[in-house]
Amino acid sequence: MQQPAPLRKLAAIMAADMVGYSRLMEVDEPGTLARLRTHRLEVVDPAIAKNRGRIVKTAGDGMLVEFSSVIDAVQAAVEIQRRMNRRNTDVASDRRIEFRIGINLGDVIIQEDDIFGDGVNVAARLEELAEPGGICISYAVRDQLGLRMDVRFEDLGDQLMKNLARPIRAFRVHWDEPAPAPAAEAGGAPAAKQVGAEPRGERPSIVVLPLANMSGDGGEQDMFADGLTEDIITELSRFRELFVISRSSSFVFKGKPVNLREVARELGVQFVLEGSVRKAANRVRVTVQLIDAELDRHVWAERFDREMEDVFAIQDEVVASIVATLAGRVEAASRDRAKNKPTENMAAYECVLAGKTLHHRRSPEANKQALQMLDRAIQLDPGYAHAHAWKACVLGQAWSNGWAKDREATWKKVVAELETALRLDENDSDVHRILAAVNLVGGDHDQAAYHQSRALQLNPNDDLIVVQQGEILTWQGRAEEGIGWVQKAMRLNPYHPERFWSHLARSYFLAGRYGEAVEALHRISTLDVNQRALLVAALAQLDSEDSARAQAASLLECDPAFRISAHVKCLYFKHEADRAHYRDALRKAGLPE
């Protein structure tokens, strides 16, 4: 009996492969697999599904995808590469996950759920020809596209390819988007001149003023309004295309009559979001308006009247409306952010809002009350990851400020809460921020860099994450880069805490810019022992002998037990050369060993 002819059809075939898969797996197998899985779930697979593609098969480092249209195939490829390009902006070059993509239009043989044939082979060879982060297409694809996509093509001419008898004319696809800035090493960041000198005008900038409480109750309802404001700021901060003023600076204007144009001018932003919250029984009404302060006009206004259980929908609607309203300057489709698991228990959510507000008051009593509110939230919903993350943050505040009776036990609780939060939600930026700090204190610089990189990826406009990037880079021996990140955090939060000056001073000192270190430390109203020791070291390196010895004497008056060896031992230098640099400066000022 004659066998039926194999089933054939014409299809657009995409072949994609991860660059340097074997090398990255050798260096960090679990981390590479986790990051690749995340990129697949959040970028690659959604782009393919959105453009009606079918994943035929996958290997560890690559995949084969079938499309019925070349436009769909190229559109999916461009979306993948554009979003991966953005994700890699703050990732070191030797840790980036990048893909090569080849696309061909050709005849394929269908066998069950698989495809074979010359059309597939050509796509695979085109993928090998593509650059990391690039797309290479055949003439057949280029011919079908015509002028129907906003991309450019570079003709590579006829290419002889492995296992193909005939040459294939190939084209490189270009889209208008700058390449990511280079990063020097694992967990690193772009050079300081690219980060620290970033003009704010390049991106739309916005401040979210505290939502006014219209409910009449100045206690609990105030906390709810403040918490909702903070959540909106947090969600907006996840967009790299926006420059979002930090919570600390926006809340300076809480309860004050303000001139929006003056606020915008003072903070250096273009847009201002203001509004109010009215909560009654189980309903909440949120009214917001977006104002272009430069043009002095209303851009958008909306009222959200919902059941309390819909408060998360209100947050998403406000954020989505703002981003869509700024279309042309912000690509609304680029909602490349992690979706934190919201609790279904509104009482737990309100407890977390209250805990955050109390934490920001920065006092022993408020810290204790914040801990009680977070414990209550966890009791109501043990699986609420953000509550565990903020409990760790509040405990860490008590530990670092000396408010904890048993520091060792408190530290263990910080670690335990973070482990729980990470297990429940690995995409919470606060979890990774605090884990980076914990690992830095513990001397594990590689883990600190990993968690800091994840925090920055998840929330690139959080001033606490940004300043910590500068701090960690400085401890890792990359002080010049650290300077740029601390300066960026100061722009994000013009009303930043004084400790930002301390971070900047340390970066200046280790970069050999001693005069600027002294100037930064003089911006602090009251120096603690560590800051005073840094001032002594900077003055000694400037050969200001009299000033250095005077400050050393003042330091010993504050802490008669101060010894260089004990002090330097407690610091987080990665490289012994940096530790010696600092130690020698303290010796030069005559401080006791």
C-alpha positions in Angstrom: 0.0 0.0 0.0 1.4 3.4 -1.0 2.3 5.7 1.9 0.6 9.1 1.8 2.7 12.0 0.9 4.0 14.0 4.0 1.9 17.0 4.9 3.5 20.3 4.0 2.7 23.9 4.4 4.3 27.4 4.1 5.2 28.9 7.4 7.2 31.7 9.0 9.8 29.9 11.3 11.6 31.6 14.2 14.7 29.9 15.6 15.9 31.5 18.9 19.0 30.6 20.9 20.5 31.9 24.2 24.0 33.4 23.8 26.7 31.9 26.0 24.4 29.3 27.7 27.1 26.8 28.5 29.4 29.5 30.0 26.6 31.0 32.2 25.5 27.5 33.3 29.1 26.7 34.4 29.4 29.9 36.4 25.9 29.8 38.0 23.7 27.0 37.0 20.7 27.6 39.4 20.8 31.4 38.9 21.0 31.1 35.1 18.1 28.6 35.0 16.0 30.8 37.3 16.7 34.0 35.2 16.0 32.2 31.9 12.8 30.9 33.3 11.7 34.3 34.4 12.5 35.9 31.0 10.6 33.1 29.3 7.5 33.6 31.5 7.6 37.4 31.5 8.9 38.3 28.0 9.4 35.6 25.5 6.3 33.4 25.8 3.9 36.4 26.1 5.4 38.0 23.0 4.9 34.8 21.0 1.4 34.2 22.3 0.4 37.8 21.6 1.6 37.5 18.0 -0.2 34.2 17.5 2.9 32.0 17.4 3.1 28.3 18.3 6.2 27.0 20.2 7.0 23.8 18.4 9.8 22.6 20.7 12.4 23.9 23.1 15.9 22.9 24.1 17.8 24.1 27.2 19.0 27.2 25.4 16.7 27.6 22.4 13.4 27.2 20.8 11.6 26.7 17.5 8.4 28.7 16.9 5.9 28.6 14.0 3.9 31.6 12.8 1.3 31.9 10.0 2.5 35.4 9.1 6.0 36.9 8.7 4.7 40.1 10.2 3.7 38.3 13.4 7.0 36.5 13.5 9.1 39.7 13.1 6.9 41.7 15.5 7.3 39.0 18.2 11.1 38.9 17.6 11.4 42.7 17.9 9.3 42.8 21.1 11.4 40.1 22.7 14.7 41.8 21.8 13.5 45.3 22.7 12.3 44.2 26.2 15.4 42.0 26.8 17.5 45.0 25.8 15.8 47.1 28.5 16.1 44.4 31.1 19.9 44.1 30.4 20.5 47.8 30.9 21.7 47.4 34.5 23.1 43.9 34.2 26.8 43.2 33.8 27.9 42.2 30.3 29.2 38.8 31.5 25.8 38.0 33.2 23.4 39.2 30.6 20.9 36.7 29.1 20.7 37.6 25.4 19.1 35.8 22.4 20.0 35.4 18.8 16.9 35.1 16.5 16.6 33.9 12.9 13.4 34.0 10.9 12.7 32.3 7.6 9.7 31.9 5.4 9.7 28.4 3.8 8.1 25.1 3.1 8.0 22.8 6.2 7.0 19.2 6.8 4.5 18.5 9.5 4.8 15.4 11.6 2.5 15.2 14.6 3.3 18.3 16.6 6.8 18.8 15.1 8.1 20.5 11.9 11.0 19.6 9.7 12.5 20.6 6.4 14.6 23.1 4.5 12.5 26.1 5.9 13.5 25.1 9.5 17.2 24.5 8.6 17.5 28.0 7.0 15.9 29.6 10.1 18.4 27.8 12.3 21.4 29.0 10.2 20.1 32.6 10.2 19.9 32.5 14.0 23.6 31.5 14.1 24.3 34.5 11.9 22.5 37.0 14.1 24.4 39.1 16.7 23.7 38.8 20.4 20.4 40.6 21.0 19.8 40.8 17.2 17.5 39.4 14.5 18.5 38.0 11.1 15.9 37.3 8.4 16.0 35.7 5.0 15.2 37.5 1.7 11.8 35.8 1.6 10.8 37.4 4.9 12.2 40.8 3.8 10.3 40.7 0.6 7.0 39.9 2.4 7.5 42.6 5.0 7.9 45.4 2.4 7.2 48.7 4.2 4.7 47.4 6.6 6.8 47.6 9.8 8.7 50.5 11.4 12.1 48.7 11.2 15.2 49.1 9.1 17.1 46.4 7.2 20.8 45.9 6.6 21.5 43.8 3.6 24.2 41.2 4.5 24.3 39.8 1.0 24.5 36.1 0.0 25.7 34.0 2.9 27.2 30.5 2.7 25.7 28.5 5.5 26.6 25.1 7.1 24.9 22.1 5.5 23.2 24.3 2.8 24.4 23.9 -0.8 23.1 27.2 -1.9 23.8 30.7 -0.5 21.1 32.5 1.4 20.6 36.2 1.1 20.3 37.6 4.7 19.2 40.8 6.3 19.8 42.2 9.7 16.8 43.9 11.4 17.3 47.2 13.2 14.8 49.1 15.3 15.2 52.6 16.8 16.3 52.0 20.4 19.7 52.6 22.0 21.8 49.6 23.1 22.2 49.1 26.8 25.1 50.8 28.5 28.1 48.5 29.2 28.5 47.1 32.7 31.9 46.1 34.0 31.3 42.9 36.0 28.8 40.7 37.7 26.1 42.4 39.6 27.4 45.7 38.3 26.0 48.9 36.8 26.7 51.2 33.9 29.5 53.6 34.3 28.9 56.5 36.6 28.9 59.2 33.9 26.0 57.4 32.2 24.0 57.0 35.4 25.0 59.9 37.6 24.8 62.4 34.8 21.5 61.3 33.4 19.5 64.4 32.5 16.0 64.2 34.1 14.5 65.9 31.0 15.2 62.7 28.9 12.2 60.9 30.6 8.8 62.1 31.7 9.1 63.0 35.4 6.3 62.9 37.9 5.6 63.5 41.6 2.6 61.8 43.3 1.4 64.1 46.1 -0.1 62.5 49.2 -3.8 61.7 48.6 -5.9 63.8 50.9 -8.0 62.0 53.5 -11.6 63.2 53.0 -13.1 60.6 55.5 -13.0 62.8 58.6 -11.0 60.3 60.7 -7.5 61.6 61.0 -6.0 58.3 62.3 -6.7 55.1 60.6 -8.1 56.7 57.5 -4.9 58.9 57.2 -2.8 55.7 57.2 -5.0 54.2 54.5 -4.7 57.3 52.2 -0.9 57.5 52.8 -0.5 53.7 52.1 -2.5 54.0 48.9 -0.3 56.9 47.8 2.8 54.9 48.5 1.5 51.9 46.6 0.8 54.1 43.5 4.4 55.6 43.8 5.8 52.1 44.1 3.9 50.8 41.0 4.9 53.8 38.9 8.5 53.4 40.0 8.7 50.1 38.2 8.7 51.8 34.8 12.2 52.6 33.6 10.6 55.1 31.2 9.4 57.3 34.1 11.4 59.4 36.6 9.4 59.1 39.8 10.1 61.3 42.8 10.4 59.2 45.9 7.9 58.9 48.7 10.1 60.8 51.2 10.1 63.9 49.0 6.5 63.8 48.0 5.3 63.5 51.6 7.1 66.7 52.6 4.0 68.4 51.1 1.4 66.3 53.1 -1.3 68.5 54.6 0.1 71.7 53.2 -1.6 74.1 50.8 0.6 73.9 47.7 1.1 75.7 44.4 1.5 72.8 41.9 3.7 74.7 39.6 6.1 75.7 42.4 6.2 72.1 43.7 7.0 70.9 40.2 9.7 73.5 39.8 11.2 72.7 43.2 11.4 69.0 42.5 12.3 69.4 38.8 9.4 67.4 37.5 7.0 67.9 34.6 3.8 66.1 35.9 2.0 66.2 39.2 -0.6 63.7 40.4 -2.9 64.8 43.2 -6.2 63.6 44.6 -8.2 62.4 47.5 -9.5 59.3 49.2 -12.9 58.9 50.9 -13.5 55.7 52.7 -16.9 54.7 54.2 -17.9 51.3 55.5 -16.8 48.8 52.8 -16.5 51.3 49.9 -13.7 53.6 48.9 -13.7 56.6 46.5 -10.4 57.7 45.0 -10.3 60.9 42.9 -7.1 61.7 41.0 -6.0 64.3 38.5 -2.8 64.5 36.5 -1.4 68.0 35.8 1.2 69.1 33.3 2.9 71.7 35.5 5.1 73.1 32.7 2.0 73.9 30.6 -0.2 74.6 33.6 -3.1 72.4 32.3 -5.0 69.3 33.4 -4.1 66.3 31.4 -6.4 63.7 32.8 -8.8 63.2 35.8 -10.8 60.2 37.0 -12.9 59.1 39.9 -12.8 55.5 41.1 -15.8 54.3 43.2 -15.3 50.7 44.3 -15.8 48.1 47.0 -12.9 47.9 49.3 -12.0 44.5 47.9 -11.3 46.2 44.5 -8.6 48.5 45.9 -5.9 46.7 43.9 -7.9 47.2 40.7 -7.9 51.0 41.6 -4.1 51.0 41.9 -3.7 49.2 38.5 -6.2 51.5 36.8 -4.5 54.7 38.1 -1.1 53.5 37.0 -2.3 52.3 33.6 -4.1 55.5 33.0 -1.1 57.6 33.8 1.2 55.6 31.6 -1.3 55.6 28.7 -1.8 59.3 29.1 1.9 59.9 28.6 1.9 58.0 25.4 4.5 59.2 22.9 7.0 59.6 25.8 6.2 56.4 27.6 5.5 53.2 25.8 2.4 52.1 27.5 2.8 48.5 26.4 6.1 48.1 28.3 4.5 47.1 31.6 7.6 45.1 32.4 7.0 44.8 36.1 6.6 42.0 38.6 3.1 41.4 39.9 3.3 41.1 43.6 0.8 38.7 45.1 -1.9 40.8 46.6 -3.6 39.6 49.7 -7.3 38.8 49.4 -7.8 39.9 53.0 -8.4 43.7 53.1 -7.8 43.8 56.8 -4.3 42.4 56.3 -3.7 44.9 53.5 -4.7 47.8 55.8 -2.4 46.5 58.5 0.5 46.6 56.1 -0.3 50.1 55.1 -0.4 51.2 58.7 2.9 49.4 59.4 4.6 51.2 56.5 3.4 54.6 57.7 4.6 53.9 61.3 7.9 52.6 60.0 8.5 55.9 58.2 8.1 57.9 61.4 11.5 56.5 62.5 11.1 56.3 66.3 11.4 53.4 68.8 7.7 53.6 69.7 6.5 53.8 66.1 8.8 50.9 65.2 7.2 48.8 67.9 3.7 49.7 66.7 4.6 49.0 63.1 5.8 45.5 64.2 2.5 44.9 65.9 0.6 45.9 62.7 2.7 43.6 60.5 2.3 40.7 62.9 -1.4 41.3 62.7 -1.3 41.3 58.9 0.6 38.0 58.9 -1.8 36.5 61.4 -4.7 37.4 59.1 -2.9 36.1 56.0 0.3 34.0 56.6 0.9 33.8 52.8 1.1 37.6 52.3 4.7 38.0 51.1 4.8 41.8 51.3 3.9 41.7 55.0 6.8 39.3 55.7 9.1 41.6 53.7 8.1 44.7 55.6 8.3 42.9 58.9 11.9 42.2 58.1 12.4 45.8 57.2 10.9 47.0 60.5 13.0 44.5 62.4 16.1 45.6 60.5 15.3 49.3 61.5 15.2 48.3 65.1 18.5 46.3 64.8 20.4 49.1 63.0 19.2 51.8 65.4 19.9 49.9 68.5 16.3 49.6 69.5 16.4 45.8 69.7 17.0 44.3 73.2 18.5 41.1 71.7 20.4 42.1 68.5 21.4 38.5 67.6 17.9 37.2 68.0 16.5 40.2 66.0 18.9 39.5 63.2 17.9 35.9 63.0 14.2 37.1 62.7 15.2 39.4 59.9 16.7 36.6 57.9 13.8 34.2 58.7 11.2 36.7 57.5 13.1 37.4 54.3 13.4 33.7 53.6 9.7 33.4 54.0 8.9 36.4 51.8 11.3 35.2 49.1 9.7 31.8 49.1 6.2 33.3 48.8 7.1 35.9 46.2 10.5 36.1 44.5 9.5 39.3 42.7 9.2 41.7 45.7 11.8 44.4 45.3 11.9 45.1 49.0 12.8 41.5 49.7 15.8 41.6 47.4 16.8 45.1 48.7 17.0 43.9 52.3 18.6 40.5 51.3 21.3 42.5 49.5 22.0 44.4 52.7 21.9 41.3 54.8 24.4 39.5 52.6 26.7 42.6 52.5 26.8 42.6 56.3 27.4 38.9 56.2 30.4 39.3 53.8 28.8 37.5 50.8 29.4 40.1 48.1 28.3 37.9 45.3 24.9 37.2 46.8 24.6 40.9 47.8 25.2 41.8 44.1 22.7 39.3 42.9 19.9 40.5 45.2 20.7 44.1 44.6 20.6 43.5 40.8 17.2 41.9 41.1 15.9 44.7 43.3 17.0 47.3 40.8 15.5 45.4 37.9 12.1 45.2 39.8 12.0 48.8 40.9 14.6 51.0 39.3 13.2 54.3 40.7 13.2 53.4 44.4 15.7 55.8 45.9 16.6 53.3 48.7 17.4 50.7 46.1 19.3 53.1 43.9 21.4 54.5 46.8 22.1 51.0 48.0 23.4 50.2 44.5 26.0 53.0 44.9 26.8 51.8 48.4 27.4 48.2 47.3 29.4 49.1 44.3 31.6 51.2 46.6 32.2 48.4 49.0 33.1 46.2 46.0 35.9 48.5 44.9 33.9 50.4 42.2 33.7 53.8 43.9 33.5 56.0 40.8 30.4 54.1 39.6 29.0 54.2 43.1 29.2 58.0 43.1 26.9 58.2 40.1 24.3 55.9 41.7 24.2 57.8 45.0 23.8 61.1 43.0 20.9 59.6 41.1 19.2 58.6 44.3 19.6 62.2 45.6 17.8 63.4 42.4 15.0 60.8 42.9 14.6 62.0 46.5 15.6 65.7 46.8 14.6 65.5 50.5 16.7 62.4 51.1 17.9 61.5 54.6 21.4 62.8 55.6 22.9 59.3 55.5 22.9 59.7 51.6 25.7 62.2 52.1 27.6 59.6 54.2 27.3 57.1 51.3 28.5 59.7 48.8 31.4 60.7 51.1 32.6 57.1 51.3 32.4 56.7 47.6 34.4 60.0 47.1 37.0 58.9 49.6 37.6 55.5 48.0 37.7 57.1 44.6 40.5 59.4 45.9 38.3 62.5 45.8 39.1 63.5 49.4 38.0 67.2 49.2 34.6 66.2 47.9 34.3 63.6 50.6 35.0 66.3 53.3 32.4 68.6 51.6 29.8 65.8 51.6 30.3 65.1 55.3 30.0 68.7 56.2 26.4 68.5 54.9 25.5 66.2 57.8 24.2 68.0 60.9 25.5 65.6 63.5 28.3 63.1 62.7 28.2 59.7 64.3 31.4 57.9 65.1 31.7 56.1 61.7 31.1 59.4 59.8 33.6 61.2 62.0 36.2 58.6 61.3 35.7 58.9 57.6 36.1 62.7 57.9 39.4 62.2 59.8 40.6 59.9 57.1 39.7 62.3 54.3 41.4 65.2 56.0 44.5 63.2 56.6 44.7 62.3 52.9 44.4 66.0 52.1 47.4 66.6 54.3 45.3 68.8 56.5 47.3 67.6 59.6 45.9 70.1 62.1 42.3 69.6 61.0 42.7 65.8 60.9 44.2 65.6 64.4 41.5 68.0 65.8 38.7 65.8 64.4 40.6 62.7 65.7 40.6 64.2 69.2 36.9 65.0 68.8 36.2 61.4 67.7 38.0 60.0 70.8 36.0 62.3 73.1 32.8 60.8 71.6 34.2 57.2 71.7 37.3 56.8 74.0 37.4 53.1 73.2 37.8 53.7 69.4 40.5 51.6 67.8 41.4 51.4 64.2 41.7 47.6 64.0 38.2 47.0 65.5 36.6 49.8 63.4 38.0 48.7 60.1 37.3 45.0 60.8 33.5 45.8 61.0 33.4 47.4 57.5 32.3 45.7 54.3 35.3 46.1 52.0 35.5 43.3 49.4 39.2 44.1 48.5 42.0 44.3 51.1 43.6 47.2 49.1 40.5 49.4 49.9 40.6 48.4 53.5 44.4 49.2 53.7 43.8 52.6 52.0 41.3 53.5 54.7 43.3 52.1 57.6 46.5 53.9 56.5 44.6 57.2 56.4 43.3 56.7 60.0 46.9 55.9 61.1 48.2 59.0 59.4 45.8 61.1 61.6 47.3 59.5 64.7 44.3 57.5 65.9 45.2 54.5 68.2 45.6 51.0 66.7 
